[in-house]
């Protein structure tokens, strides 16, 4: 008789415990309209830009970090010139992007900061200023614009994995052959150069014209690992306390940083541009309003309502 009485009581107790656990789970789950939502998204291959950077992501005036991107800067001195190095780590290849100042075929220019703001970049640098050249192999956000090469300029390819590849002084036929196996993987391509580092080795066999031998402001885009990049900038003779670097000296500086696998020289002089927190942070003040034809930029891809961990 006692067992029969205990059986219903035991069943009731189990049901009560289950109901209590369900209620606890429902209380802990956010309400549908106010739930915390966060993810790292894949950005479209177009010119729409990235996710706006978050105020909480900035680390003073020398860094930024959210779950999709980290940026950190350091400064130093080499061969009588000051330099800035910016390390960037991304979570997916679509965060490395480009923007033209205007439609292809025009000579439209814009300040780097204006273009960077338009696409909500975390960090932006100048590109190859292709709008003022009639030559080159030019691709922007998977739009193929030009293949007019004479074998005088190195080409930089950025592929769908975010990897940098330099092709040394190709001709148009060489790029046509390269396209046959790789066209669907090419996202961006630049023609300026020269290449400074290939397969982890500094390059010294490069054409040395006047622009390479003169001491000037210089800037390079480098890759140090999967989705890991380095921007290196050196000041020029118009900056206080800097004499500028020749291209070989700049190659030495770039190759001195750890883990540089690939490095490519971009448009320098007064066009050399680094934009961070909405403004150009390099070069003499007299040159900070300089307009350029295109930018390479790094964007956030984190969609969230608050700082992670809060």
N, C-alpha and C positions, 0 to 999 in steps of 0.2 A: 504493500500500500504506500509506503514511504517513497519507494522508487517511482511509482506512478505520479506522485505529487511533485517530485524533484524534476521529472522529465520536462513538463511544461515550463517550469521556472528556469531550467537551464536553457531551453529554446528561447525564451523571452530575453534572457540575459545576452545570448549571442546576437539576437536581432537588435537589441539596444546598443551593443558595442559597434555593430556594423553601421547602424544609423548614425551613431556618434562620429565614426570615422569619416563617413560621407559628408556630414555637416562640416567637419573640420577641413576637409579638402575644399569644399565649396567656399568656405570663408577665406582660405589662403589663396585661392585663385583670384586674379584681378577681374573686376567686372568687365564685360565685353566692350563697353564704350570708353574705358579709361585704362585698358591694359597697356603694359610696357611692351613696345615692339621694337626690335632691333635686328638688323641683318646687314651683311655686306653684299651689295648688288653688283651685277655685271652691267657696265655702262654700255650704251649703244655706240657702234662705230659710226659716229657722225660728228657734227659740230655743236651739239646741244650743251656740252659741258658736263661737269661733275656735280656731286652733292655739295651744297655750300659748307665750307668749313665751320666748325663749332667754336664758339668763343672759349669754351673750357679746354679746347685742344691746344691752344697756344701756350708755349713754355717760354714766357718772356718774349724777347725779340730775336731769339736764335733757334726756335724749334717749334714743332707742332706734332701732336700725336692723337690719333683716334684708332679704333680697332682695325681700320683699313689701310692706314698710312702713317709712317713716322718720318719726320724731317729733323735733322740736326745740323748745326753749322759749327765750323771751327775756322780760326784765322791764324795766319802765320806769315813768315817772310822767307823769301828765296831769291838769291842772286840780286839783291838790292831792290826787290819789289815785294809789296804786300800781296797776299793771296787770301781767297775765301774758298773753302771746300764745303759742299753741302751733301750730306748723306741722305738717301731716300730709300725706304723700304715699302713696297706695295704688297697688296694681297692678291690682286689679279691684274692681268696685262692690260685690260681696258682702261686702267687708271693713268697710263702713259699715253698722252694725247697731243694733238696739234690743232692749231687754228691759223687761218689766213686772215690778213687784215681786210681783204676784199675778195670779190670773185676772181677766179683764175682768169688771167689775161689782162687784168687791170694792173696799174702801178700804185694802187692804193696802199697807204701806210697808216699806222696808228701807233700811239705810245704802247709800249709793252704792258704797262699797268692797266691801260684801258681794255686791252684784249684779255688780260688775265682776269679782270673783274667780270667781263662778259661771260666767261666760262666757269667762274667760281673756282679758280685754281687755288691750290694750297701753295704751290711754288711754280713759277714759270721762268723760262729762259728764252733768249732769242734763237731763231733758227738759222736758215742759210740765206735769207733775203733773196729768194729765187725770183722775186718779181722784177729785179733789175738785171737778171741774167737771161740770155737766150739759149744757153746750153743747159745740160744737166739731166739727171734722171730724178723726176719729181713725183712723189706719191704722197697724198695727204688723206688720212682717215679712209684708206682703201680706195680712194679715187686716183686713178692713174692719169697724170696730166702731161708728162713730157718724157721723151727718151731721145735726147740729142747729145750724144757723148762723142768725144774725139780721142779718148784715151789719156787725157791730161789731168783729170780730177778723180780723186777717190770718192766712192759712194758709200753712204751709211744706210743700212736697211734696219728697220725695226719690225720684227715679225709678230705673229699672233700670240706668241708666248711671252712677248715682251723682251726677247733677246736682241742684242745689238750684233750686227754683222757688218764688217767693212769689206768692200771689194776694191782692190787696188787698181786704179786707173783703167777701168773697163771702157770698151767702146760700145756703141749702141747694140751691135750684134751680140756682144757678150751678155748684155742685160736681157736681150730678147731670149737668148738660150737659157739664162737663169730663170726667166719668167715661166718657161715651159714646164718646169718642175716645181716652182715655188710661188707662182703668182697669187694663188688663193691665200697664201700665208703672209704676204707683204701687206703691212698696215701703213707704214710711213717710209719714205725714202728721201734722202738729202744729198745735195751735191755742193760741197764746199771743201772741207778738208784742210790739210791732209789728215789721214789716219795717223794717230800717235802711238797706239798700242794695239797689237793684234795677237791673239792667242797667248796673252800674258807677257809678250815681249815688246819692248820699246822699238819703234821703227826709226831707222836713221836714213834709209834710202828713199828720200823724198825730194821732189823738185824744190829748189831753193831760189825763188825769185825775190824781188825787192820786198814784197809784203811778208815773206817768211824771214828775211834777214833783219828787217827793221825792228826796233824795240817798241812794243805796242801792248795795249790791253788785249787779253786773249781769254777765251772760254771754251771748255770742252765738256762733252757728255760722255760719261764712262759707265761701264757695267762691271760690278764686282761680284755678282752671283745671281741666282734666280730671283728676278723681280727686285734686285738690289742695285742701286745706281749711285753715282757720284758725279756732281757737277764741280768742276774746278775753274776758278776765275783768277786771273792775275791782273793787277793794276798796271796802268801805262804811265808814260812820262808826264801826262797832264795831271796826274794825282800827286799830292804832296808826298815826298819821301819815297817815291817809286820811279825807277828808270824804265820799266817795261821789260819784256822778255822777247828774245827771238823765238822762232818756232821750235828750234832744237832745245833751247833752254826750257821752254814750256813743256815739251815732251818729257824732259828729265824730271820736271816737277810732277807732272801727272803720273808718270810711271813710278814715282817714289811712294805713292800711297799704296797701302796694303791691298792685295786681292784684285787689282785692276786687271781685268781680262781683255777688255776692248775699250778704246778711247778714240774719240773723233773730234777734231777741231771744228768749231762753228764760227759764224760771222763775229769778228772781234772789233777792235778799235772802239769808236764811240757807239757802235751798234751792240756791243757786248752788254747783255741785260740779264739781271736777276731780279725777279719781282717776288716779294714776300710781304704778307700782311697788307696787300693792296698798293704797295709802292716799290719803285726801283730802289734797291739798297746798295748798288755798286756804282763806281765811277764818280768823277768830279761832279759837283752840283751843277755846273754849267752844261753838262751833258745828260742830265737826268730826264729831260723832256724830249730826248731824241726819239723819233718815230722809226718803226721798223716794219717789215713786211709780213712777219709770221712769228709764232711762238711755239715752243714745245712746253707742255705743262704736265704737272702731276696733280691729280684730283683725288678727293675723298670719294669713297664708295660706301660709306657707312650711313645707313638710315636708322636713326634712333631718336628717342625722345629726351634722353638725358645721358649724362656721363656714365659709362659702364661702372658698375659697382655701387651706384647710389640707389 
